[in-house]
Amino acid sequence: MKQRFHRRDFLKAATAAVAAPYFIPGSALGADGRPAPSSRVVMGGIGIGNQGSGDQGAYLGRGDVQYVAVCDVSTEHRNAARDRVNGRYNNKDCKAYNDFRELLALTDIDAVHVATPDHWHALVVIEACRHGKDVYCQKPETKTLREGPLMVAAARRYGRVVSGGSQRVLEDYRDTVNKCWGGEYGTIKSINVNVGPLSQSCYLPGQPVPAGFDWDMWLGPAPWAPYHPFRCSGSYNINGTCWRSFTDYSGGGMTDWGAHHFGGAVFAIDCRELEPEEIAYHNEGGKEFVAFRYSNGITLYHNHPGMGNLQVVGTPGEKRVPKVVPTYKGTGGIYGDFIECVKTREKPFRDIELATHTITVAHLGAIAYELKRTLKWDAAKNEFPGDEEANRLVDRARREPWTL
């Protein structure tokens, strides 16, 4: 039988509630110097392996971030990431997911950081924007040329802050950037980037899928292939023993390290808002290299014989008027830049449009090497004008249901 709740019972309960003082931790109000909950950015992480773990640590260490959820197709990585969060806050509240769509469905999350393998980046970023999340996405931001404009369009349509993830663009190459922007080279004629290798096909035999690892979800939009630990290893050695080596998942060193090096180069020569008009393929005595020519007359070389990485050719004796070098907002490097922009709604230092312009250079170079000929590029139309063979390489097929 249901218990009847009388008026005198209600009065007793109400009196007890009034008598018992509410305890609100001082940290919840910001009394310990930590921002109050209303001032913190609520975050989750998607892809918490090697780089994702480092990104998670950077955000967990910030007082203006409240980290609440993790996602990874590896139970081991997922549980470890969840435990790091719970240990940081001394609770058991962190949610853990195998499917990123479940994390993105959480309405209390403001932003996510993404460090999946490259073939997932565009899909996750676009879906995050659709769900109203701001996004910090690890480099290289795209797997194909078609993905960049789609990511930019999603960020703008849904009013999201989306940042690319290469900290090296500003931090490793600051000296070269400062000299270029400071006018020390005079009128800049060219800059060279040495990076590689290109990605390769993968013919590794199948092995049993480990317990607790969702191989089908890891593959996602990539062609089906049998499991092999080298296919999904997060190793940074691009030598055929990690996913970064293989065409189905990455552009190899050309895009992986290229995101850093090309990023530093286009920043130094102030071409971040441009894409090359011509990609000239050269083979001199068996040494292949590519020259990217911009509309402003500057040439960016890849692997030019006899030139060092980020070596600049300018106009000796000429001095130009210095320009102010763009830098991070907020505090805490590129991570702090993203969080500050989430709060202010400004564009971050590595705004997705600038980041995709950069990685486009690497993709264009890879296609020129594959076809072994010079190409023309129309950035506005995102195509090789009148070049059917090259245009087939602007994008690649995706496995259902993971389509763009």
C-alpha positions as CSV (number, residue, x, y, z in Angstrom):
1,M,0.0,0.0,0.0
2,K,1.2,3.5,-0.7
3,Q,2.1,5.6,2.3
4,R,0.0,8.7,2.8
5,F,2.0,11.9,3.2
6,H,0.2,14.2,5.7
7,R,0.6,17.9,6.2
8,R,2.4,17.4,9.5
9,D,5.0,15.2,7.8
10,F,5.7,17.8,5.3
11,L,6.1,20.5,8.0
12,K,8.6,18.2,9.9
13,A,10.6,17.7,6.7
14,A,10.6,21.3,5.8
15,T,11.7,22.3,9.3
16,A,14.6,19.8,9.2
17,A,15.7,21.1,5.9
18,V,15.8,24.7,7.2
19,A,17.7,23.6,10.3
20,A,20.4,21.7,8.4
21,P,23.0,24.1,6.9
22,Y,24.0,23.8,3.3
23,F,27.7,23.1,2.8
24,I,29.1,24.6,-0.5
25,P,32.9,24.0,-1.0
26,G,34.8,27.2,-1.3
27,S,36.4,25.9,-4.5
28,A,33.0,25.8,-6.1
29,L,32.7,29.5,-5.5
30,G,36.3,30.2,-6.6
31,A,37.5,30.9,-3.1
32,D,40.7,28.9,-3.6
33,G,41.7,31.0,-6.7
34,R,40.0,28.5,-9.0
35,P,37.3,30.0,-11.3
36,A,33.8,29.2,-10.2
37,P,32.0,26.5,-12.2
38,S,30.1,29.0,-14.3
39,S,33.5,30.4,-15.5
40,R,35.0,27.0,-16.4
41,V,35.0,25.4,-19.8
42,V,33.5,22.0,-19.6
43,M,35.5,19.6,-21.8
44,G,35.7,16.0,-23.1
45,G,38.4,14.2,-25.1
46,I,38.0,12.0,-28.2
47,G,41.0,9.8,-29.0
48,I,43.0,9.4,-25.8
49,G,46.1,7.5,-27.0
50,N,49.6,8.9,-27.2
51,Q,48.9,12.5,-28.3
52,G,45.4,12.5,-26.8
53,S,46.8,11.6,-23.4
54,G,49.2,14.6,-23.6
55,D,46.4,16.9,-24.7
56,Q,44.2,15.6,-21.8
57,G,46.9,16.3,-19.3
58,A,47.3,19.9,-20.5
59,Y,43.6,20.6,-20.2
60,L,43.3,18.7,-16.8
61,G,46.0,20.9,-15.4
62,R,44.0,24.1,-16.1
63,G,41.9,25.6,-13.3
64,D,39.5,27.1,-15.8
65,V,38.6,23.7,-17.3
66,Q,36.3,21.1,-15.9
67,Y,37.0,17.8,-17.6
68,V,34.0,15.4,-17.6
69,A,34.2,12.7,-20.3
70,V,36.5,10.6,-22.5
71,C,36.1,8.5,-25.6
72,D,38.4,5.9,-27.1
73,V,37.9,2.6,-28.9
74,S,40.5,1.0,-26.7
75,T,39.1,-0.1,-23.3
76,E,42.6,0.2,-21.8
77,H,43.1,3.8,-23.1
78,R,39.6,4.8,-22.2
79,N,39.7,3.5,-18.6
80,A,43.2,5.0,-18.0
81,A,41.9,8.4,-19.3
82,R,38.8,8.2,-17.1
83,D,40.9,7.3,-14.0
84,R,43.2,10.3,-14.7
85,V,40.2,12.6,-14.6
86,N,38.7,11.0,-11.5
87,G,42.1,11.2,-9.8
88,R,42.4,14.9,-10.7
89,Y,39.1,15.8,-9.1
90,N,39.0,13.0,-6.4
91,N,35.7,11.7,-7.6
92,K,34.1,9.0,-9.8
93,D,32.1,11.2,-12.1
94,C,34.0,11.0,-15.4
95,K,32.0,9.4,-18.2
96,A,33.7,7.0,-20.6
97,Y,32.5,6.1,-24.1
98,N,33.5,3.9,-27.0
99,D,31.5,5.9,-29.5
100,F,32.3,9.6,-29.9
101,R,28.7,10.3,-30.9
102,E,27.6,9.5,-27.3
103,L,30.0,11.9,-25.9
104,L,29.0,14.7,-28.3
105,A,25.3,14.1,-27.3
106,L,26.1,15.4,-23.8
107,T,24.5,18.8,-23.5
108,D,26.7,20.1,-20.7
109,I,30.0,19.9,-22.7
110,D,31.3,23.1,-24.1
111,A,34.4,21.8,-26.0
112,V,36.3,18.7,-27.0
113,H,39.8,18.0,-28.0
114,V,40.3,15.4,-30.8
115,A,43.4,13.2,-31.2
116,T,42.1,10.3,-33.3
117,P,44.0,9.0,-36.2
118,D,43.9,11.4,-39.2
119,H,41.2,9.6,-41.2
120,W,38.7,10.4,-38.4
121,H,39.5,14.1,-38.0
122,A,37.0,15.7,-40.4
123,L,34.1,13.5,-39.4
124,V,34.5,14.1,-35.7
125,V,35.2,17.8,-36.0
126,I,32.2,18.4,-38.2
127,E,29.9,16.4,-36.0
128,A,31.2,18.2,-32.9
129,C,30.3,21.6,-34.6
130,R,26.8,20.3,-35.4
131,H,26.4,19.5,-31.7
132,G,27.4,22.9,-30.6
133,K,30.9,22.0,-29.3
134,D,34.1,24.1,-29.8
135,V,37.0,21.9,-31.0
136,Y,40.7,21.6,-30.6
137,C,41.8,19.1,-33.3
138,Q,45.3,17.7,-33.5
139,K,47.3,18.1,-36.7
140,P,47.2,17.1,-39.5
141,E,43.7,18.4,-39.5
142,T,42.6,16.8,-42.7
143,K,43.2,13.5,-44.6
144,T,42.1,14.8,-48.0
145,L,41.8,18.1,-49.8
146,R,38.0,18.0,-49.8
147,E,37.8,17.9,-46.0
148,G,39.3,21.3,-45.3
149,P,36.6,23.5,-46.7
150,L,33.9,21.3,-45.2
151,M,35.5,21.7,-41.7
152,V,35.7,25.5,-42.2
153,A,32.1,25.6,-43.4
154,A,30.9,23.7,-40.3
155,A,32.8,25.9,-37.9
156,R,31.4,29.1,-39.5
157,R,27.8,27.8,-39.9
158,Y,27.5,26.7,-36.3
159,G,29.5,29.5,-34.9
160,R,32.2,27.3,-33.3
161,V,35.8,28.0,-32.3
162,V,37.9,25.3,-34.0
163,S,41.7,25.3,-33.5
164,G,44.3,23.2,-35.2
165,G,46.8,21.6,-32.9
166,S,50.4,22.2,-33.9
167,Q,52.3,24.0,-31.1
168,R,55.5,23.9,-33.1
169,V,54.3,26.4,-35.7
170,L,54.9,29.3,-33.3
171,E,57.1,27.7,-30.6
172,D,59.8,25.8,-32.6
173,Y,60.2,28.3,-35.5
174,R,59.8,31.6,-33.6
175,D,63.3,32.8,-34.5
176,T,62.7,32.3,-38.2
177,V,59.3,33.9,-38.0
178,N,60.6,36.9,-36.0
179,K,63.3,37.5,-38.6
180,C,60.9,37.3,-41.5
181,W,58.3,39.5,-40.0
182,G,60.9,41.8,-38.6
183,G,62.2,42.5,-42.1
184,E,65.7,41.1,-41.7
185,Y,65.5,39.2,-44.9
186,G,64.2,42.0,-47.0
187,T,61.8,40.9,-49.6
188,I,61.4,37.2,-49.2
189,K,61.8,35.1,-52.3
190,S,61.5,31.5,-51.1
191,I,61.6,29.2,-48.1
192,N,62.4,25.4,-48.1
193,V,60.8,22.6,-46.0
194,N,62.5,19.2,-45.6
195,V,60.1,16.5,-44.4
196,G,58.9,13.0,-45.3
197,P,58.3,10.3,-46.0
198,L,55.2,9.9,-48.1
199,S,52.6,7.3,-46.9
200,Q,52.6,3.8,-48.2
201,S,50.2,1.0,-48.9
202,C,49.7,-1.6,-46.2
203,Y,49.6,-5.4,-46.9
204,L,50.1,-6.6,-43.3
205,P,48.5,-10.0,-42.6
206,G,45.6,-10.3,-40.2
207,Q,45.9,-11.1,-36.5
208,P,43.3,-11.7,-33.8
209,V,41.7,-8.5,-32.5
210,P,42.7,-8.0,-28.8
211,A,40.0,-8.1,-26.2
212,G,38.6,-4.6,-25.4
213,F,39.5,-3.1,-28.7
214,D,36.8,-2.0,-31.2
215,W,38.6,-2.6,-34.5
216,D,35.6,-1.9,-36.7
217,M,35.1,1.5,-35.0
218,W,38.9,2.3,-35.2
219,L,38.7,1.7,-39.0
220,G,35.6,3.8,-39.3
221,P,35.6,5.5,-42.8
222,A,38.8,3.7,-43.8
223,P,38.6,0.7,-46.1
224,W,38.0,-2.6,-44.3
225,A,41.3,-4.4,-43.5
226,P,42.3,-7.2,-41.1
227,Y,43.6,-6.2,-37.7
228,H,47.3,-5.9,-37.3
229,P,48.9,-4.1,-34.4
230,F,51.1,-2.0,-36.7
231,R,48.0,-0.7,-38.5
232,C,46.8,1.0,-35.4
233,S,49.9,1.6,-33.4
234,G,50.3,5.2,-32.3
235,S,54.1,5.2,-32.6
236,Y,55.7,8.3,-34.0
237,N,58.2,6.3,-36.0
238,I,56.9,6.5,-39.6
239,N,58.6,3.4,-40.8
240,G,55.8,1.0,-41.5
241,T,55.1,0.1,-37.9
242,C,52.3,2.6,-37.1
243,W,49.1,4.0,-38.7
244,R,51.0,7.2,-39.6
245,S,52.8,5.2,-42.2
246,F,49.8,4.0,-44.2
247,T,47.8,5.8,-46.9
248,D,44.4,4.5,-45.6
249,Y,44.9,6.4,-42.4
250,S,47.5,9.2,-42.9
251,G,49.6,11.1,-45.4
252,G,52.8,9.8,-43.8
253,G,55.5,12.1,-42.6
254,M,54.5,14.5,-45.4
255,T,51.4,15.5,-43.5
256,D,52.3,14.4,-39.9
257,W,55.5,16.3,-39.5
258,G,54.7,18.4,-42.5
259,A,51.9,20.0,-40.5
260,H,54.6,21.4,-38.2
261,H,57.2,22.3,-40.8
262,F,54.9,23.6,-43.5
263,G,53.0,25.4,-40.8
264,G,56.2,27.2,-39.6
265,A,57.2,28.0,-43.2
266,V,53.9,29.5,-44.3
267,F,53.7,31.5,-41.1
268,A,57.2,32.8,-41.6
269,I,56.5,34.0,-45.2
270,D,53.0,35.2,-44.2
271,C,51.1,33.0,-46.5
272,R,48.8,31.4,-44.0
273,E,45.7,32.8,-45.6
274,L,46.8,31.6,-49.1
275,E,47.1,28.4,-51.0
276,P,49.6,27.8,-53.8
277,E,48.5,28.4,-57.4
278,E,51.0,26.0,-58.9
279,I,52.8,22.9,-57.7
280,A,55.8,22.4,-59.9
281,Y,57.3,18.9,-59.8
282,H,61.1,18.5,-60.4
283,N,63.4,15.6,-60.8
284,E,67.0,16.6,-61.2
285,G,69.4,13.7,-61.4
286,G,67.0,11.4,-59.6
287,K,66.4,13.9,-56.8
288,E,62.7,14.8,-56.6
289,F,61.5,18.1,-55.2
290,V,58.4,20.3,-55.5
291,A,58.1,24.1,-55.8
292,F,54.8,25.7,-54.5
293,R,54.2,29.1,-56.1
294,Y,52.0,31.6,-54.5
295,S,50.1,34.5,-56.1
296,N,52.3,37.0,-54.2
297,G,55.4,35.7,-55.9
298,I,56.9,33.7,-53.0
299,T,58.0,30.1,-53.6
300,L,57.9,27.4,-51.0
301,Y,60.1,24.4,-51.8
302,H,59.8,20.9,-50.5
303,N,63.1,19.0,-50.2
304,H,65.0,21.3,-52.5
305,P,68.5,19.9,-53.0
306,G,71.1,21.7,-50.9
307,M,68.7,23.7,-48.8
308,G,68.0,23.2,-45.1
309,N,64.7,23.0,-43.3
310,L,63.0,26.4,-43.2
311,Q,66.0,28.0,-45.0
312,V,64.9,31.4,-46.2
313,V,66.1,33.2,-49.3
314,G,65.5,37.0,-49.2
315,T,67.0,40.1,-50.7
316,P,70.4,40.8,-49.1
317,G,70.9,44.3,-47.9
318,E,67.2,45.2,-48.1
319,K,65.3,46.0,-44.9
320,R,61.6,46.0,-44.7
321,V,59.3,47.7,-42.1
322,P,58.7,45.2,-39.3
323,K,55.2,43.7,-38.7
324,V,53.7,42.6,-35.4
325,V,53.9,38.8,-35.1
326,P,50.5,37.2,-34.3
327,T,50.7,35.1,-31.1
328,Y,48.6,33.1,-28.7
329,K,45.8,34.6,-26.6
330,G,45.4,33.8,-22.9
331,T,48.1,31.9,-21.0
332,G,49.4,28.3,-21.3
333,G,50.5,28.1,-25.0
334,I,48.3,26.7,-27.7
335,Y,46.0,25.0,-25.2
336,G,45.5,28.3,-23.4
337,D,44.9,30.1,-26.6
338,F,42.0,27.7,-27.4
339,I,40.4,28.0,-24.0
340,E,40.7,31.8,-24.1
341,C,39.0,31.9,-27.5
342,V,36.2,29.6,-26.3
343,K,35.5,32.2,-23.6
344,T,35.9,35.3,-25.9
345,R,34.6,33.8,-29.2
346,E,37.7,35.1,-31.0
347,K,39.5,33.1,-33.7
348,P,42.4,31.1,-32.2
349,F,46.0,31.4,-33.4
350,R,45.6,28.1,-35.4
351,D,42.0,28.9,-36.6
352,I,40.8,25.9,-38.6
353,E,40.9,28.0,-41.9
354,L,44.6,28.8,-41.4
355,A,45.3,25.2,-40.3
356,T,43.6,23.7,-43.4
357,H,45.4,26.1,-45.8
358,T,48.6,24.8,-44.3
359,I,47.9,21.1,-44.6
360,T,46.6,21.6,-48.1
361,V,50.2,22.4,-49.1
362,A,51.3,18.9,-47.9
363,H,48.4,17.2,-49.7
364,L,49.1,19.1,-53.0
365,G,52.8,18.1,-52.8
366,A,51.9,14.4,-52.2
367,I,49.7,14.4,-55.3
368,A,52.4,16.0,-57.4
369,Y,54.8,13.3,-56.3
370,E,52.3,10.6,-57.0
371,L,51.5,11.9,-60.5
372,K,55.1,13.0,-61.1
373,R,54.1,16.2,-62.9
374,T,53.3,19.9,-62.4
375,L,49.8,20.8,-61.2
376,K,47.6,24.0,-61.2
377,W,45.4,24.6,-58.2
378,D,42.2,26.7,-57.8
379,A,41.8,27.2,-54.1
380,A,38.4,29.0,-54.5
381,K,36.9,25.9,-56.3
382,N,39.1,23.4,-54.4
383,E,40.1,21.7,-57.6
384,F,42.8,21.2,-60.2
385,P,41.4,23.1,-63.2
386,G,40.6,20.8,-66.1
387,D,42.7,18.0,-64.6
388,E,40.5,14.9,-64.2
389,E,43.3,12.6,-63.1
390,A,44.4,14.9,-60.3
391,N,40.8,15.7,-59.3
392,R,40.2,12.1,-58.5
393,L,42.7,12.5,-55.7
394,V,41.0,15.5,-54.1
395,D,39.0,13.0,-51.9
396,R,38.7,9.3,-51.3
397,A,35.9,6.9,-50.8
398,R,34.6,6.3,-47.2
399,R,33.2,3.2,-45.8
400,E,29.5,3.3,-44.9
401,P,28.0,4.8,-42.8
402,W,30.9,7.3,-42.3
403,T,30.4,9.7,-45.2
404,L,30.8,13.4,-45.6
